[in-house]
Amino acid sequence: MGASVHSGKVPLDNQWHLVAVTVKRAPNGITFYLDGVPGSKGDPSPFPGSVTPPAAIPIYVSHPDGGFDGCIDEVQLFNRALDPAEITAIYQAGNLRKDKSNP
């Protein structure tokens, strides 16, 4: 399968969570966020190139028991890495983040 990057966190409380990942082409340029808080980082160098349509972006969700028991909703892709303040604002907006007019 090749290289992979892991968030290191798996929420197991049967609640909705905001999970975000940003990627910048720099050392430790991959950052995982859980509920607006930055967490683990990863190195994007094993993943050369860029994502251009119709390229697939594989997203894998793992669980300590080997599977994922939950739902994924409101997936969004941006053409740039959001900064930490933007991710925090999206989390704090809660259900108000339905406005997609200003990505």
C-alpha atoms as an extended CHARMM CRD file, in Angstrom:
* protein
*
       103  EXT
         1         1  MET       CA              0.0000000000        0.0000000000        0.0000000000  PROA      1               0.0000000000
         2         2  GLY       CA              2.9050000000        2.3810000000        0.5690000000  PROA      2               0.0000000000
         3         3  ALA       CA              3.4510000000        5.0230000000        3.1930000000  PROA      3               0.0000000000
         4         4  SER       CA              0.7570000000        6.1500000000        5.5820000000  PROA      4               0.0000000000
         5         5  VAL       CA              0.2720000000        8.7420000000        8.3080000000  PROA      5               0.0000000000
         6         6  HSD       CA             -1.7280000000        8.2020000000       11.4870000000  PROA      6               0.0000000000
         7         7  SER       CA             -3.5090000000       10.6740000000       13.7500000000  PROA      7               0.0000000000
         8         8  GLY       CA             -2.7870000000        8.7460000000       16.9270000000  PROA      8               0.0000000000
         9         9  LYS       CA             -6.2710000000        9.5770000000       18.2840000000  PROA      9               0.0000000000
        10        10  VAL       CA             -9.4890000000        7.6140000000       17.9790000000  PROA      10              0.0000000000
        11        11  PRO       CA            -12.5840000000        9.1200000000       19.6680000000  PROA      11              0.0000000000
        12        12  LEU       CA            -14.5860000000        6.3030000000       21.2310000000  PROA      12              0.0000000000
        13        13  ASP       CA            -17.4060000000        8.2080000000       22.9530000000  PROA      13              0.0000000000
        14        14  ASN       CA            -20.3040000000        7.8530000000       20.4440000000  PROA      14              0.0000000000
        15        15  GLN       CA            -20.2890000000       11.6240000000       19.8330000000  PROA      15              0.0000000000
        16        16  TRP       CA            -19.7530000000       13.6410000000       16.6390000000  PROA      16              0.0000000000
        17        17  HSD       CA            -16.2580000000       15.0880000000       16.2570000000  PROA      17              0.0000000000
        18        18  LEU       CA            -14.5630000000       17.4140000000       13.8130000000  PROA      18              0.0000000000
        19        19  VAL       CA            -11.5270000000       15.6910000000       12.3250000000  PROA      19              0.0000000000
        20        20  ALA       CA             -9.3390000000       17.7850000000       10.0380000000  PROA      20              0.0000000000
        21        21  VAL       CA             -6.0590000000       17.1470000000        8.2610000000  PROA      21              0.0000000000
        22        22  THR       CA             -3.9060000000       19.8100000000        6.6220000000  PROA      22              0.0000000000
        23        23  VAL       CA             -1.0040000000       19.1500000000        4.2740000000  PROA      23              0.0000000000
        24        24  LYS       CA              1.8070000000       21.5660000000        3.4260000000  PROA      24              0.0000000000
        25        25  ARG       CA              4.8720000000       20.5320000000        1.4360000000  PROA      25              0.0000000000
        26        26  ALA       CA              7.2950000000       21.0580000000        4.3290000000  PROA      26              0.0000000000
        27        27  PRO       CA              8.8590000000       18.8540000000        7.0300000000  PROA      27              0.0000000000
        28        28  ASN       CA              6.1230000000       17.8330000000        9.4760000000  PROA      28              0.0000000000
        29        29  GLY       CA              3.6810000000       19.4810000000        7.0650000000  PROA      29              0.0000000000
        30        30  ILE       CA              0.8120000000       17.0630000000        7.7910000000  PROA      30              0.0000000000
        31        31  THR       CA             -1.1890000000       18.0710000000       10.8630000000  PROA      31              0.0000000000
        32        32  PHE       CA             -4.1650000000       16.2160000000       12.3380000000  PROA      32              0.0000000000
        33        33  TYR       CA             -6.8180000000       18.1180000000       14.3100000000  PROA      33              0.0000000000
        34        34  LEU       CA             -9.4960000000       16.7260000000       16.6110000000  PROA      34              0.0000000000
        35        35  ASP       CA            -12.2740000000       19.1320000000       17.5860000000  PROA      35              0.0000000000
        36        36  GLY       CA            -10.1830000000       22.1240000000       16.4810000000  PROA      36              0.0000000000
        37        37  VAL       CA             -7.1000000000       21.1530000000       18.4970000000  PROA      37              0.0000000000
        38        38  PRO       CA             -3.8800000000       20.3240000000       16.6070000000  PROA      38              0.0000000000
        39        39  GLY       CA             -2.4340000000       16.9370000000       17.3900000000  PROA      39              0.0000000000
        40        40  SER       CA              0.0820000000       14.6540000000       15.7410000000  PROA      40              0.0000000000
        41        41  LYS       CA              2.1310000000       15.6490000000       12.7170000000  PROA      41              0.0000000000
        42        42  GLY       CA              3.4730000000       13.7180000000        9.7620000000  PROA      42              0.0000000000
        43        43  ASP       CA              5.9520000000       14.0950000000        6.9360000000  PROA      43              0.0000000000
        44        44  PRO       CA              4.3970000000       14.5090000000        3.4700000000  PROA      44              0.0000000000
        45        45  SER       CA              7.6280000000       13.6790000000        1.5960000000  PROA      45              0.0000000000
        46        46  PRO       CA              6.7020000000        9.9800000000        1.0400000000  PROA      46              0.0000000000
        47        47  PHE       CA              3.6760000000       11.2560000000       -0.9260000000  PROA      47              0.0000000000
        48        48  PRO       CA              5.0710000000       13.0180000000       -4.0160000000  PROA      48              0.0000000000
        49        49  GLY       CA              3.0030000000       15.0670000000       -6.4450000000  PROA      49              0.0000000000
        50        50  SER       CA             -0.2790000000       16.8020000000       -6.0050000000  PROA      50              0.0000000000
        51        51  VAL       CA             -3.9230000000       15.8270000000       -6.0490000000  PROA      51              0.0000000000
        52        52  THR       CA             -5.7010000000       16.8140000000       -9.2340000000  PROA      52              0.0000000000
        53        53  PRO       CA             -9.0960000000       15.5850000000      -10.3650000000  PROA      53              0.0000000000
        54        54  PRO       CA            -10.0030000000       12.8240000000      -10.9550000000  PROA      54              0.0000000000
        55        55  ALA       CA             -7.3250000000       11.5010000000       -8.5810000000  PROA      55              0.0000000000
        56        56  ALA       CA             -8.5460000000        9.4150000000       -5.6670000000  PROA      56              0.0000000000
        57        57  ILE       CA             -7.6710000000       10.4170000000       -2.1280000000  PROA      57              0.0000000000
        58        58  PRO       CA             -7.5700000000        7.3010000000        0.0150000000  PROA      58              0.0000000000
        59        59  ILE       CA             -8.8790000000        7.8930000000        3.5290000000  PROA      59              0.0000000000
        60        60  TYR       CA             -8.7020000000        5.0230000000        5.9510000000  PROA      60              0.0000000000
        61        61  VAL       CA            -10.2710000000        5.0220000000        9.3790000000  PROA      61              0.0000000000
        62        62  SER       CA             -9.0440000000        2.4580000000       11.8380000000  PROA      62              0.0000000000
        63        63  HSD       CA            -10.2760000000        1.4350000000       15.2410000000  PROA      63              0.0000000000
        64        64  PRO       CA             -8.3960000000       -0.3460000000       18.0410000000  PROA      64              0.0000000000
        65        65  ASP       CA            -10.5940000000       -3.4020000000       17.4280000000  PROA      65              0.0000000000
        66        66  GLY       CA             -9.6980000000       -3.4510000000       13.7280000000  PROA      66              0.0000000000
        67        67  GLY       CA            -12.7230000000       -1.6970000000       12.2150000000  PROA      67              0.0000000000
        68        68  PHE       CA            -14.5910000000        1.5770000000       12.2050000000  PROA      68              0.0000000000
        69        69  ASP       CA            -17.9980000000        1.7180000000       13.8280000000  PROA      69              0.0000000000
        70        70  GLY       CA            -19.4000000000        5.1340000000       13.0170000000  PROA      70              0.0000000000
        71        71  CYS       CA            -20.3490000000        7.6420000000       10.3410000000  PROA      71              0.0000000000
        72        72  ILE       CA            -18.4100000000       10.1610000000        8.3000000000  PROA      72              0.0000000000
        73        73  ASP       CA            -20.3640000000       13.2770000000        7.3470000000  PROA      73              0.0000000000
        74        74  GLU       CA            -19.6960000000       16.6530000000        5.6810000000  PROA      74              0.0000000000
        75        75  VAL       CA            -16.3880000000       15.8300000000        3.9710000000  PROA      75              0.0000000000
        76        76  GLN       CA            -14.7760000000       18.9640000000        2.5260000000  PROA      76              0.0000000000
        77        77  LEU       CA            -11.6100000000       19.4170000000        0.4600000000  PROA      77              0.0000000000
        78        78  PHE       CA             -9.9180000000       22.7960000000        0.0580000000  PROA      78              0.0000000000
        79        79  ASN       CA             -7.3510000000       23.9160000000       -2.5100000000  PROA      79              0.0000000000
        80        80  ARG       CA             -5.0170000000       25.1010000000        0.2500000000  PROA      80              0.0000000000
        81        81  ALA       CA             -4.0720000000       24.1510000000        3.7960000000  PROA      81              0.0000000000
        82        82  LEU       CA             -6.3240000000       25.9060000000        6.2840000000  PROA      82              0.0000000000
        83        83  ASP       CA             -4.4810000000       27.6150000000        9.1090000000  PROA      83              0.0000000000
        84        84  PRO       CA             -5.1010000000       26.5590000000       12.7350000000  PROA      84              0.0000000000
        85        85  ALA       CA             -7.3620000000       29.5570000000       13.4450000000  PROA      85              0.0000000000
        86        86  GLU       CA             -9.6220000000       28.6240000000       10.5100000000  PROA      86              0.0000000000
        87        87  ILE       CA             -9.9710000000       25.0470000000       11.7270000000  PROA      87              0.0000000000
        88        88  THR       CA            -10.7410000000       26.2500000000       15.2530000000  PROA      88              0.0000000000
        89        89  ALA       CA            -13.3860000000       28.6280000000       13.8350000000  PROA      89              0.0000000000
        90        90  ILE       CA            -15.0120000000       25.7990000000       11.8630000000  PROA      90              0.0000000000
        91        91  TYR       CA            -15.1840000000       23.6760000000       15.0150000000  PROA      91              0.0000000000
        92        92  GLN       CA            -16.5470000000       26.5260000000       17.1350000000  PROA      92              0.0000000000
        93        93  ALA       CA            -19.2110000000       27.3000000000       14.5120000000  PROA      93              0.0000000000
        94        94  GLY       CA            -20.7490000000       23.8710000000       15.1400000000  PROA      94              0.0000000000
        95        95  ASN       CA            -23.9370000000       23.4330000000       13.1050000000  PROA      95              0.0000000000
        96        96  LEU       CA            -23.5530000000       26.9690000000       11.7460000000  PROA      96              0.0000000000
        97        97  ARG       CA            -20.7030000000       25.7750000000        9.4920000000  PROA      97              0.0000000000
        98        98  LYS       CA            -23.2390000000       24.8810000000        6.7850000000  PROA      98              0.0000000000
        99        99  ASP       CA            -22.2760000000       28.0210000000        4.8000000000  PROA      99              0.0000000000
       100       100  LYS       CA            -20.0270000000       26.7180000000        2.0030000000  PROA      100             0.0000000000
       101       101  SER       CA            -19.8310000000       30.0460000000        0.1520000000  PROA      101             0.0000000000
       102       102  ASN       CA            -16.4770000000       31.0870000000        1.6500000000  PROA      102             0.0000000000
       103       103  PRO       CA            -14.0890000000       28.0990000000        1.6900000000  PROA      103             0.0000000000
